[in-house]
């Protein structure tokens, strides 16, 4: 039997855990992006504190599989890919390798979107082929194929997936 996946809203006391997970995440991304390690041997993530100082627009979650930490999700209200400040954006999303290919990422993404109804943006670098395949599959499953995919001149090399959550679509009388 598989363990349930859920999101736990991260409070400031979870900052050390998220900082550690962000190191693993950025390390993974360094295979795709030219990220340099700092003189202290860490990559760092300067925007983490904003998730508690700007709670109206930034949301941090720990992904759990049962009681075990399985990753994190960072979301923002407002996206660099759109002009609408109400759009929600998957800013960062990470599942530990031990929990990948077991539906954890899919279940966590679904929980994120169901927990924050509205119009969502998922930005994925075209260089991140595995990530792009993952997000296309997950968004397609969540929306039953009703989503947009585009490239934006302002974000060269990135694919933009956009959709409305099921709850928001139901409120407006439209499809997801």
BELSUL-V550968 format. One record per backbone hydrogen bond with DSSP energy under -1.0 kcal/mol. CO is the residue of the C=O (numbers start at 0). NH is the residue of the N-H. Records with the same first field share a line. If there is no record, write none. Layout:
CO = NH ; NH
//
This chain:
3 = 65
5 = 63
7 = 61
10 = 13
11 = 14
13 = 17
14 = 18
15 = 19
16 = 20
17 = 21
18 = 22
19 = 23
20 = 24
21 = 25
22 = 26
23 = 27
24 = 28
25 = 29
27 = 30
28 = 31 ; 32
32 = 34
37 = 40
41 = 37
44 = 47
46 = 49
47 = 50
48 = 51 ; 52
49 = 53
53 = 56 ; 57
56 = 76
58 = 74
59 = 9
60 = 72
61 = 7
62 = 69 ; 70
63 = 5
64 = 67
67 = 64
69 = 95
70 = 62
71 = 93
72 = 60
73 = 90 ; 91
74 = 58
75 = 88
78 = 81
83 = 86
86 = 77
87 = 120
88 = 75 ; 90
91 = 73
93 = 71
95 = 98
96 = 99
102 = 106
103 = 107
104 = 108
105 = 109
106 = 110
107 = 111
108 = 112
109 = 113
110 = 114
117 = 164
118 = 87
119 = 162
120 = 89
121 = 160
123 = 158
124 = 127
126 = 128
127 = 131
128 = 132
129 = 133
130 = 134
131 = 135
132 = 136
133 = 137
134 = 138
135 = 139
136 = 140
137 = 141
138 = 142
139 = 144
142 = 145
144 = 146
147 = 161
149 = 159
151 = 154
154 = 157
156 = 125
158 = 123
159 = 149
160 = 121
161 = 147
162 = 119
164 = 168
165 = 169
166 = 170
167 = 171
168 = 173
//
